[in-house]
Amino acid sequence: MLVLTRKANQTINIGDNIKIKIVEIGNGFVKLGIEAPRELPIYREELYEKLKQLNVESAKLDMDKLKDFLGIKNT
């Protein structure tokens, strides 16, 4: 892990098209501004972990029960 020290209003560049700006430093928090291409998803870690968990759970769905619930007949 790369650890950098920055002050408010300073920026970090990642590659050619991602910028992270330190917007505000407060009591126990740092507010970041992120400029990145729209097609690049950006998630807070806790949300990203929840999405991964939901994807794993949805992959375990019983398709026959789902089809029955949706009223789809097996062919």
C-alpha positions as YAML, in Angstrom:
chain: A
units: angstrom
residues:
- id: 1
  name: MET
  ca: [0.00, 0.00, 0.00]
- id: 2
  name: LEU
  ca: [1.26, 3.43, -0.93]
- id: 3
  name: VAL
  ca: [0.71, 5.99, 1.85]
- id: 4
  name: LEU
  ca: [0.87, 9.67, 0.96]
- id: 5
  name: THR
  ca: [0.59, 12.78, 3.08]
- id: 6
  name: ARG
  ca: [-1.55, 15.56, 1.60]
- id: 7
  name: LYS
  ca: [-3.03, 18.82, 2.83]
- id: 8
  name: ALA
  ca: [-6.45, 20.28, 2.06]
- id: 9
  name: ASN
  ca: [-6.87, 21.20, -1.65]
- id: 10
  name: GLN
  ca: [-3.93, 19.04, -2.72]
- id: 11
  name: THR
  ca: [-4.47, 16.36, -5.37]
- id: 12
  name: ILE
  ca: [-3.25, 12.86, -6.12]
- id: 13
  name: ASN
  ca: [-3.26, 11.61, -9.73]
- id: 14
  name: ILE
  ca: [-3.74, 7.95, -10.57]
- id: 15
  name: GLY
  ca: [-2.83, 7.29, -14.18]
- id: 16
  name: ASP
  ca: [-4.00, 9.79, -16.77]
- id: 17
  name: ASN
  ca: [-7.68, 10.03, -15.88]
- id: 18
  name: ILE
  ca: [-8.20, 9.69, -12.11]
- id: 19
  name: LYS
  ca: [-7.71, 12.55, -9.66]
- id: 20
  name: ILE
  ca: [-8.31, 12.44, -5.93]
- id: 21
  name: LYS
  ca: [-8.50, 15.83, -4.22]
- id: 22
  name: ILE
  ca: [-8.45, 16.42, -0.48]
- id: 23
  name: VAL
  ca: [-11.53, 18.63, -0.16]
- id: 24
  name: GLU
  ca: [-11.69, 18.99, 3.60]
- id: 25
  name: ILE
  ca: [-9.91, 17.73, 6.69]
- id: 26
  name: GLY
  ca: [-11.98, 17.73, 9.86]
- id: 27
  name: ASN
  ca: [-12.00, 16.29, 13.33]
- id: 28
  name: GLY
  ca: [-11.51, 12.59, 12.63]
- id: 29
  name: PHE
  ca: [-12.45, 12.62, 8.93]
- id: 30
  name: VAL
  ca: [-11.14, 13.47, 5.48]
- id: 31
  name: LYS
  ca: [-13.48, 14.50, 2.67]
- id: 32
  name: LEU
  ca: [-12.28, 13.41, -0.79]
- id: 33
  name: GLY
  ca: [-13.31, 14.53, -4.25]
- id: 34
  name: ILE
  ca: [-12.78, 11.96, -6.99]
- id: 35
  name: GLU
  ca: [-12.65, 12.71, -10.72]
- id: 36
  name: ALA
  ca: [-12.76, 9.54, -12.80]
- id: 37
  name: PRO
  ca: [-14.39, 8.27, -16.00]
- id: 38
  name: ARG
  ca: [-18.12, 7.60, -15.56]
- id: 39
  name: GLU
  ca: [-17.69, 3.97, -16.62]
- id: 40
  name: LEU
  ca: [-15.37, 3.35, -13.66]
- id: 41
  name: PRO
  ca: [-17.48, 2.36, -10.64]
- id: 42
  name: ILE
  ca: [-16.40, 3.90, -7.33]
- id: 43
  name: TYR
  ca: [-17.75, 2.49, -4.06]
- id: 44
  name: ARG
  ca: [-17.12, 3.02, -0.37]
- id: 45
  name: GLU
  ca: [-15.57, -0.19, 0.93]
- id: 46
  name: GLU
  ca: [-18.52, -1.13, 3.18]
- id: 47
  name: LEU
  ca: [-20.93, -0.78, 0.24]
- id: 48
  name: TYR
  ca: [-18.63, -2.71, -2.08]
- id: 49
  name: GLU
  ca: [-18.39, -5.58, 0.43]
- id: 50
  name: LYS
  ca: [-22.20, -5.64, 0.79]
- id: 51
  name: LEU
  ca: [-22.63, -5.76, -3.01]
- id: 52
  name: LYS
  ca: [-20.18, -8.68, -3.22]
- id: 53
  name: GLN
  ca: [-22.10, -10.50, -0.49]
- id: 54
  name: LEU
  ca: [-25.43, -9.92, -2.25]
- id: 55
  name: ASN
  ca: [-23.98, -11.21, -5.53]
- id: 56
  name: VAL
  ca: [-22.78, -14.40, -3.83]
- id: 57
  name: GLU
  ca: [-26.19, -14.89, -2.20]
- id: 58
  name: SER
  ca: [-28.06, -14.28, -5.44]
- id: 59
  name: ALA
  ca: [-25.90, -16.86, -7.21]
- id: 60
  name: LYS
  ca: [-27.18, -19.42, -4.69]
- id: 61
  name: LEU
  ca: [-30.85, -18.86, -5.59]
- id: 62
  name: ASP
  ca: [-32.87, -21.95, -6.34]
- id: 63
  name: MET
  ca: [-33.94, -21.27, -9.93]
- id: 64
  name: ASP
  ca: [-36.97, -23.58, -9.70]
- id: 65
  name: LYS
  ca: [-38.27, -21.67, -6.66]
- id: 66
  name: LEU
  ca: [-37.62, -18.36, -8.41]
- id: 67
  name: LYS
  ca: [-39.46, -19.49, -11.55]
- id: 68
  name: ASP
  ca: [-42.36, -20.72, -9.40]
- id: 69
  name: PHE
  ca: [-42.46, -17.39, -7.56]
- id: 70
  name: LEU
  ca: [-42.47, -15.49, -10.88]
- id: 71
  name: GLY
  ca: [-45.06, -17.84, -12.36]
- id: 72
  name: ILE
  ca: [-42.73, -19.10, -15.08]
- id: 73
  name: LYS
  ca: [-43.39, -22.67, -16.19]
- id: 74
  name: ASN
  ca: [-40.48, -25.03, -16.72]
- id: 75
  name: THR
  ca: [-40.08, -26.12, -20.30]
...
